[in-house]
Amino acid sequence: MCPCRTQHTNMKKRNGWMCVFSGCVLCRFSDDDPVLFGEKVTLKEHKLTVHYFCLLTSCGVYQRGKEDQGVFGFLVDDIKQEIRRTARLTCCGCKKKGACVGCNVRSCRKSVHFPCSRTQKFISQFTGLFPSYCPDHSPRQTLCVGLDFSLPQSCSICLDSIDPVLSYSILKCPCCHTSWFHRDCVQRQAHSAGLFFFRCTLCNNKESFQEEMVRMGIFIPERDASWELEANAYSELLEVYNQCDAPTCLCNNGRTHSAKTGWFEVIRCQLCGSKGTHRKCSGLMLDTGDWACSDCTQATDGKGLISVFGRDFCLPVEINRHGNPDLIVCVPFVSSSLLGCVSSRMLGSPEELLQALATQLRPPSMQVEVSGVQALLAGLDLVRRPDFNPTHTLSVSRPGDSTAAQQHFFRLLMQQIQDSVVFEGPDESKNLALDSQALRDDLYFDIGCLLALSLVHGGPSISFFSCALYQCLFNYPPNCPLTVTHMTPDTHLTRQVSRIAEAKSLDDLKEAMTSNRVYLELAGCNRPISRLEERESLVEDLVGFTMITRMQLPLQRFREGLQTLGVFDQVQLFPSAFCSVFCDSANRLTAQTLTRLFAIDFSQQEEKLSRETAVFSFWRHFLLECEVGKCSVSLQDVLLFATGAWELPTVNLFPPPSISFLHHFKEGLFPQSKPSSKRLLLPVTSSYQAFKSCMEQAIKISILQILL
């Protein structure tokens, strides 16, 4: 039954308007639910009660006063005038007078009380002029067609069952395809979270999610979250667990007693921190500081590992300043289904995510025979072998250090893949090309497999994908239509679509369509056009056909190649994190980057330490001169000399590079590098000029040997 049909009390007519003491003067409804109706305010001196949402959505009253005047800036005289205006308007829901909320479409005459608007499926937008729309004219959400995803079976907020059909009472997140919820649930979440914390419960998007929810009639209060406004809401987090949970407590002062030291100091579980014991009660040594409770010991099999879905999660423990343990999840290798439960913020950067995949690699090694500079041919020969196993390590047949040889191979491989027939477009912004021979040879799959291998085995960033190609592969950014600017420039198809997009009149548009009739028929877009405004939808269909529909098979095989070692699944889970790896050109190597790359092994002796500190300053100054071109070697030469890598790989260098010092050396023999162990030995000299001379001479000789 409509809420306006409920019985009201204390109502009488005065000066031509209704004065309601217990109910709202606009909707005549006495309920007090700030989530559904806004705050209920009573002005005793005026004997007036009104709901905040009724004021906001009423068509004839405006906020003409200051916030402290009337009711949140709505003046009392204006509210009385609105009561008189709506006294003649009938609600299309309860059929009673006083309907103050009208449809914003001028030709529509439907009006309702605000509480009735919910049962009549009106949508009120709490922004701008606060318009309301009847069911015939209200905004609607749409599904993204053509995407492969399974519909949810429960509300993402209350977790009750849900019928995944968009309607007035069922809404979805515009940014992800798995977050659906009841309208009432998302309204209560918005009321609790406020403007600063209201976001999608699954994908954590805030800006687009809030914009869509406001469009669909969700009110978001401009305040902090309700839980942040409670006094001392988190005071219990400052308390340290201090109780002995041993089966038999031996302390005469009871389980809650904890001495500062000794047998009866309470030791907390190093894994969960929620259980404790006296040392004496659990038979621990007097100096024992590490202890795990029985629950954690059973969960970890006594090895300090939490087993989840058959995978081991290492849980090292940090004790924060309050004495509470903070668990930090370190994932050596996680399957794609499990990784969805772990946030990218928890796992860290793309380098760390790929490092997690690299733990799959193990001996034996696969031999890669590189003839000259034909790295792509060698890579294709590798992945097409009958015994190819992507989890085996790589061994590149090239004289010299094996690490440098592998880095050189991946560097050449990335250049030759970029120039292969499966890609088209300008450098550093490549789209996938349609090549019939490449399809017959299944080259798209092989190229995707090689790119995945390169990323996991420590090769350089890909860096040459266009944003459009990345979006076609991983749907990032989501729900963004492709435009003509995303198409490969200076191609026949791009020129055809551009001519249609640039038509200035209906005659120009029809002429462009006639000249491209064959292509329009192939794309299924040879339809009659009667208005110039139809040009945008035609161009959008043509771009979608050119870049997605006709490229379905190459895109599918390319994705399947990228599935190697779980790379595609990893990127699809965290597309924003990996966008720079695939699309951004490689970052320029800087002196600051190289300085931070190396760990410094200083001596413990004070005399040696002072000399090494001076040499370390020589090293930093040397890198700065290399960066600005004041040395005969470059920063890339220094990196190659010290680590064997031509450029910084996507996966972190292992072992981590380090610098040691040599206090006794023969001139011309040092500095020395050990690329296999990533260790650089710097000579301890008395002057910067001597240091610079030794460095330049050693690096030049090393680079010459590598190139030969």
Solvent accessible surface area in square Angstrom, and as a share of the most:
residue,aa,sasa,rsa
1,M,199,0.89
2,C,16,0.10
3,P,24,0.15
4,C,5,0.03
5,R,115,0.42
6,T,62,0.36
7,Q,167,0.74
8,H,35,0.16
9,T,79,0.46
10,N,93,0.48
11,M,69,0.31
12,K,99,0.42
13,K,155,0.66
14,R,83,0.30
15,N,129,0.66
16,G,47,0.45
17,W,15,0.05
18,M,45,0.20
19,C,1,0.00
20,V,1,0.00
21,F,73,0.30
22,S,41,0.27
23,G,0,0.00
24,C,0,0.00
25,V,0,0.00
26,L,1,0.01
27,C,0,0.00
28,R,35,0.13
29,F,23,0.10
30,S,46,0.30
31,D,64,0.33
32,D,90,0.47
33,D,27,0.14
34,P,58,0.36
35,V,14,0.08
36,L,36,0.18
37,F,11,0.04
38,G,3,0.03
39,E,94,0.42
40,K,49,0.21
41,V,28,0.16
42,T,71,0.41
43,L,27,0.13
44,K,170,0.72
45,E,133,0.60
46,H,73,0.33
47,K,86,0.36
48,L,0,0.00
49,T,0,0.00
50,V,0,0.00
51,H,0,0.00
52,Y,53,0.20
53,F,5,0.02
54,C,0,0.00
55,L,1,0.00
56,L,15,0.08
57,T,4,0.02
58,S,8,0.05
59,C,63,0.37
60,G,32,0.31
61,V,7,0.04
62,Y,139,0.53
63,Q,88,0.39
64,R,159,0.58
65,G,19,0.19
66,K,150,0.63
67,E,123,0.55
68,D,125,0.65
69,Q,84,0.37
70,G,34,0.32
71,V,2,0.01
72,F,67,0.28
73,G,0,0.00
74,F,9,0.04
75,L,48,0.24
76,V,16,0.09
77,D,105,0.54
78,D,24,0.12
79,I,0,0.00
80,K,45,0.19
81,Q,100,0.44
82,E,2,0.01
83,I,2,0.01
84,R,95,0.35
85,R,76,0.28
86,T,0,0.00
87,A,46,0.36
88,R,177,0.65
89,L,62,0.31
90,T,64,0.37
91,C,0,0.00
92,C,44,0.26
93,G,18,0.17
94,C,2,0.01
95,K,136,0.58
96,K,94,0.40
97,K,112,0.47
98,G,0,0.00
99,A,0,0.00
100,C,1,0.01
101,V,0,0.00
102,G,12,0.12
103,C,15,0.09
104,N,81,0.42
105,V,48,0.27
106,R,225,0.82
107,S,98,0.63
108,C,20,0.12
109,R,216,0.79
110,K,80,0.34
111,S,20,0.13
112,V,0,0.00
113,H,2,0.01
114,F,10,0.04
115,P,3,0.02
116,C,0,0.00
117,S,3,0.02
118,R,61,0.22
119,T,79,0.46
120,Q,62,0.28
121,K,110,0.47
122,F,6,0.03
123,I,6,0.03
124,S,9,0.06
125,Q,27,0.12
126,F,26,0.11
127,T,66,0.39
128,G,68,0.65
129,L,162,0.80
130,F,61,0.25
131,P,25,0.16
132,S,4,0.03
133,Y,40,0.15
134,C,0,0.00
135,P,43,0.27
136,D,94,0.49
137,H,78,0.35
138,S,13,0.08
139,P,27,0.17
140,R,151,0.55
141,Q,23,0.10
142,T,110,0.64
143,L,77,0.38
144,C,42,0.25
145,V,138,0.80
146,G,86,0.83
147,L,68,0.34
148,D,151,0.78
149,F,53,0.22
150,S,92,0.59
151,L,70,0.35
152,P,24,0.15
153,Q,129,0.57
154,S,42,0.27
155,C,0,0.00
156,S,21,0.14
157,I,52,0.26
158,C,51,0.31
159,L,130,0.65
160,D,89,0.46
161,S,96,0.62
162,I,12,0.06
163,D,98,0.51
164,P,22,0.14
165,V,94,0.54
166,L,42,0.21
167,S,58,0.37
168,Y,40,0.15
169,S,60,0.38
170,I,17,0.09
171,L,1,0.00
172,K,7,0.03
173,C,0,0.00
174,P,33,0.21
175,C,22,0.13
176,C,21,0.12
177,H,28,0.12
178,T,66,0.38
179,S,0,0.00
180,W,0,0.00
181,F,1,0.01
182,H,47,0.21
183,R,13,0.05
184,D,69,0.36
185,C,24,0.14
186,V,0,0.00
187,Q,10,0.05
188,R,115,0.42
189,Q,40,0.18
190,A,0,0.00
191,H,49,0.22
192,S,39,0.25
193,A,4,0.03
194,G,0,0.00
195,L,60,0.30
196,F,110,0.46
197,F,79,0.33
198,F,0,0.00
199,R,71,0.26
200,C,2,0.01
201,T,59,0.35
202,L,103,0.51
203,C,50,0.30
204,N,84,0.43
205,N,45,0.23
206,K,52,0.22
207,E,131,0.59
208,S,50,0.33
209,F,1,0.00
210,Q,21,0.09
211,E,129,0.58
212,E,24,0.11
213,M,0,0.00
214,V,31,0.18
215,R,84,0.31
216,M,7,0.03
217,G,11,0.11
218,I,1,0.01
219,F,33,0.14
220,I,18,0.09
221,P,13,0.08
222,E,152,0.68
223,R,65,0.24
224,D,51,0.26
225,A,0,0.00
226,S,44,0.28
227,W,97,0.34
228,E,72,0.32
229,L,110,0.55
230,E,110,0.49
231,A,93,0.72
232,N,126,0.65
233,A,27,0.21
234,Y,101,0.38
235,S,51,0.33
236,E,101,0.45
237,L,107,0.53
238,L,108,0.54
239,E,120,0.54
240,V,53,0.30
241,Y,74,0.28
242,N,72,0.37
243,Q,68,0.30
244,C,0,0.00
245,D,55,0.29
246,A,6,0.05
247,P,134,0.84
248,T,90,0.52
249,C,32,0.19
250,L,92,0.46
251,C,15,0.09
252,N,159,0.81
253,N,107,0.55
254,G,30,0.29
255,R,86,0.31
256,T,100,0.58
257,H,65,0.29
258,S,38,0.24
259,A,32,0.25
260,K,189,0.80
261,T,107,0.62
262,G,26,0.25
263,W,104,0.37
264,F,63,0.26
265,E,42,0.19
266,V,6,0.04
267,I,14,0.07
268,R,68,0.25
269,C,1,0.01
270,Q,69,0.31
271,L,14,0.07
272,C,49,0.29
273,G,10,0.10
274,S,65,0.42
275,K,72,0.30
276,G,0,0.00
277,T,1,0.00
278,H,0,0.00
279,R,21,0.08
280,K,92,0.39
281,C,20,0.12
282,S,46,0.30
283,G,69,0.66
284,L,33,0.16
285,M,140,0.63
286,L,93,0.46
287,D,126,0.65
288,T,29,0.17
289,G,51,0.49
290,D,108,0.56
291,W,44,0.16
292,A,31,0.24
293,C,3,0.02
294,S,71,0.46
295,D,78,0.40
296,C,17,0.10
297,T,57,0.33
298,Q,142,0.63
299,A,56,0.43
300,T,4,0.02
301,D,114,0.59
302,G,54,0.52
303,K,153,0.65
304,G,33,0.32
305,L,56,0.28
306,I,39,0.20
307,S,71,0.46
308,V,50,0.29
309,F,160,0.67
310,G,72,0.69
311,R,91,0.33
312,D,73,0.38
313,F,14,0.06
314,C,52,0.31
315,L,25,0.13
316,P,57,0.36
317,V,44,0.25
318,E,99,0.44
319,I,109,0.56
320,N,49,0.25
321,R,221,0.81
322,H,63,0.28
323,G,13,0.13
324,N,35,0.18
325,P,24,0.15
326,D,59,0.30
327,L,84,0.42
328,I,74,0.38
329,V,30,0.17
330,C,59,0.35
331,V,16,0.09
332,P,64,0.40
333,F,48,0.20
334,V,5,0.03
335,S,37,0.24
336,S,44,0.29
337,S,95,0.62
338,L,7,0.04
339,L,4,0.02
340,G,49,0.47
341,C,100,0.60
342,V,13,0.07
343,S,55,0.36
344,S,39,0.25
345,R,216,0.79
346,M,98,0.44
347,L,22,0.11
348,G,29,0.28
349,S,44,0.28
350,P,19,0.12
351,E,56,0.25
352,E,82,0.37
353,L,1,0.01
354,L,0,0.00
355,Q,60,0.27
356,A,13,0.10
357,L,5,0.02
358,A,16,0.12
359,T,61,0.36
360,Q,26,0.11
361,L,35,0.18
362,R,132,0.48
363,P,109,0.69
364,P,86,0.54
365,S,64,0.41
366,M,15,0.07
367,Q,76,0.34
368,V,0,0.00
369,E,110,0.49
370,V,35,0.20
371,S,86,0.55
372,G,62,0.60
373,V,91,0.52
374,Q,84,0.38
375,A,0,0.00
376,L,26,0.13
377,L,109,0.54
378,A,9,0.07
379,G,0,0.00
380,L,16,0.08
381,D,83,0.43
382,L,2,0.01
383,V,19,0.11
384,R,117,0.43
385,R,65,0.24
386,P,144,0.90
387,D,112,0.58
388,F,44,0.18
389,N,54,0.28
390,P,35,0.22
391,T,36,0.21
392,H,41,0.18
393,T,44,0.26
394,L,16,0.08
395,S,38,0.24
396,V,13,0.07
397,S,40,0.26
398,R,78,0.28
399,P,130,0.82
400,G,71,0.68
401,D,44,0.23
402,S,76,0.49
403,T,34,0.20
404,A,7,0.05
405,A,3,0.02
406,Q,35,0.16
407,Q,14,0.06
408,H,25,0.11
409,F,5,0.02
410,F,2,0.01
411,R,56,0.20
412,L,23,0.11
413,L,1,0.00
414,M,14,0.06
415,Q,86,0.38
416,Q,44,0.20
417,I,0,0.00
418,Q,29,0.13
419,D,107,0.56
420,S,14,0.09
421,V,85,0.49
422,V,0,0.00
423,F,12,0.05
424,E,55,0.24
425,G,26,0.25
426,P,66,0.41
427,D,101,0.53
428,E,98,0.44
429,S,45,0.29
430,K,18,0.07
431,N,10,0.05
432,L,12,0.06
433,A,10,0.08
434,L,79,0.39
435,D,40,0.21
436,S,69,0.45
437,Q,90,0.40
438,A,1,0.01
439,L,52,0.26
440,R,168,0.61
441,D,68,0.35
442,D,48,0.25
443,L,22,0.11
444,Y,1,0.00
445,F,62,0.26
446,D,11,0.06
447,I,0,0.00
448,G,0,0.00
449,C,4,0.02
450,L,3,0.01
451,L,0,0.00
452,A,0,0.00
453,L,2,0.01
454,S,0,0.00
455,L,0,0.00
456,V,2,0.01
457,H,18,0.08
458,G,9,0.09
459,G,0,0.00
460,P,6,0.04
461,S,33,0.21
462,I,4,0.02
463,S,11,0.07
464,F,3,0.01
465,F,2,0.01
466,S,9,0.06
467,C,86,0.52
468,A,2,0.01
469,L,5,0.03
470,Y,2,0.01
471,Q,23,0.10
472,C,20,0.12
473,L,5,0.02
474,F,8,0.03
475,N,49,0.25
476,Y,62,0.23
477,P,58,0.36
478,P,40,0.25
479,N,63,0.32
480,C,57,0.34
481,P,89,0.56
482,L,15,0.07
483,T,63,0.36
484,V,31,0.18
485,T,123,0.72
486,H,60,0.27
487,M,9,0.04
488,T,11,0.06
489,P,71,0.45
490,D,125,0.65
491,T,38,0.22
492,H,118,0.53
493,L,40,0.20
494,T,14,0.08
495,R,138,0.50
496,Q,23,0.10
497,V,0,0.00
498,S,24,0.15
499,R,112,0.41
500,I,2,0.01
501,A,31,0.24
502,E,114,0.51
503,A,6,0.05
504,K,164,0.70
505,S,46,0.30
506,L,53,0.26
507,D,109,0.56
508,D,63,0.33
509,L,0,0.00
510,K,92,0.39
511,E,103,0.46
512,A,1,0.01
513,M,18,0.08
514,T,97,0.56
515,S,67,0.43
516,N,11,0.06
517,R,121,0.44
518,V,112,0.64
519,Y,19,0.07
520,L,0,0.00
521,E,89,0.40
522,L,128,0.63
523,A,18,0.14
524,G,63,0.61
525,C,5,0.03
526,N,73,0.38
527,R,84,0.31
528,P,126,0.79
529,I,12,0.06
530,S,79,0.51
531,R,133,0.49
532,L,50,0.25
533,E,117,0.53
534,E,41,0.19
535,R,48,0.18
536,E,97,0.43
537,S,59,0.38
538,L,0,0.00
539,V,17,0.09
540,E,94,0.42
541,D,63,0.32
542,L,0,0.00
543,V,0,0.00
544,G,22,0.21
545,F,29,0.12
546,T,7,0.04
547,M,22,0.10
548,I,65,0.33
549,T,78,0.46
550,R,70,0.25
551,M,6,0.02
552,Q,91,0.40
553,L,96,0.48
554,P,1,0.01
555,L,3,0.02
556,Q,91,0.41
557,R,64,0.23
558,F,0,0.00
559,R,60,0.22
560,E,59,0.26
561,G,0,0.00
562,L,1,0.00
563,Q,76,0.34
564,T,17,0.10
565,L,15,0.08
566,G,24,0.23
567,V,0,0.00
568,F,11,0.04
569,D,39,0.20
570,Q,5,0.02
571,V,0,0.00
572,Q,94,0.42
573,L,63,0.32
574,F,20,0.08
575,P,28,0.18
576,S,71,0.46
577,A,28,0.22
578,F,0,0.00
579,C,33,0.20
580,S,55,0.35
581,V,8,0.04
582,F,0,0.00
583,C,13,0.08
584,D,78,0.40
585,S,55,0.35
586,A,67,0.52
587,N,143,0.74
588,R,172,0.63
589,L,37,0.18
590,T,34,0.20
591,A,3,0.03
592,Q,106,0.47
593,T,51,0.29
594,L,0,0.00
595,T,33,0.19
596,R,182,0.67
597,L,44,0.22
598,F,10,0.04
599,A,58,0.45
600,I,44,0.22
601,D,77,0.40
602,F,76,0.32
603,S,32,0.21
604,Q,175,0.78
605,Q,113,0.50
606,E,147,0.66
607,E,133,0.60
608,K,73,0.31
609,L,68,0.34
610,S,70,0.45
611,R,111,0.41
612,E,3,0.01
613,T,72,0.42
614,A,45,0.35
615,V,1,0.00
616,F,34,0.14
617,S,46,0.30
618,F,36,0.15
619,W,0,0.00
620,R,114,0.41
621,H,85,0.38
622,F,0,0.00
623,L,0,0.00
624,L,99,0.49
625,E,25,0.11
626,C,9,0.05
627,E,55,0.25
628,V,100,0.58
629,G,60,0.58
630,K,140,0.59
631,C,18,0.11
632,S,71,0.46
633,V,10,0.06
634,S,47,0.31
635,L,12,0.06
636,Q,69,0.31
637,D,37,0.19
638,V,1,0.00
639,L,0,0.00
640,L,3,0.02
641,F,10,0.04
642,A,0,0.00
643,T,0,0.00
644,G,0,0.00
645,A,0,0.00
646,W,23,0.08
647,E,55,0.25
648,L,60,0.30
649,P,17,0.10
650,T,4,0.02
651,V,9,0.05
652,N,78,0.40
653,L,19,0.10
654,F,161,0.67
655,P,46,0.29
656,P,91,0.57
657,P,5,0.03
658,S,21,0.14
659,I,0,0.00
660,S,10,0.06
661,F,21,0.09
662,L,46,0.23
663,H,28,0.13
664,H,165,0.73
665,F,57,0.24
666,K,150,0.63
667,E,145,0.65
668,G,33,0.31
669,L,110,0.55
670,F,30,0.13
671,P,4,0.03
672,Q,64,0.29
673,S,28,0.18
674,K,91,0.38
675,P,29,0.18
676,S,74,0.48
677,S,50,0.32
678,K,6,0.03
679,R,92,0.34
680,L,0,0.00
681,L,12,0.06
682,L,0,0.00
683,P,0,0.00
684,V,7,0.04
685,T,19,0.11
686,S,117,0.76
687,S,48,0.31
688,Y,36,0.14
689,Q,127,0.57
690,A,39,0.30
691,F,0,0.00
692,K,33,0.14
693,S,62,0.40
694,C,7,0.04
695,M,0,0.00
696,E,29,0.13
697,Q,87,0.38
698,A,17,0.13
699,I,0,0.00
700,K,96,0.40
701,I,87,0.44
702,S,24,0.15
703,I,23,0.12
704,L,105,0.52
705,Q,127,0.56
706,I,41,0.21
707,L,106,0.53
708,L,169,0.84
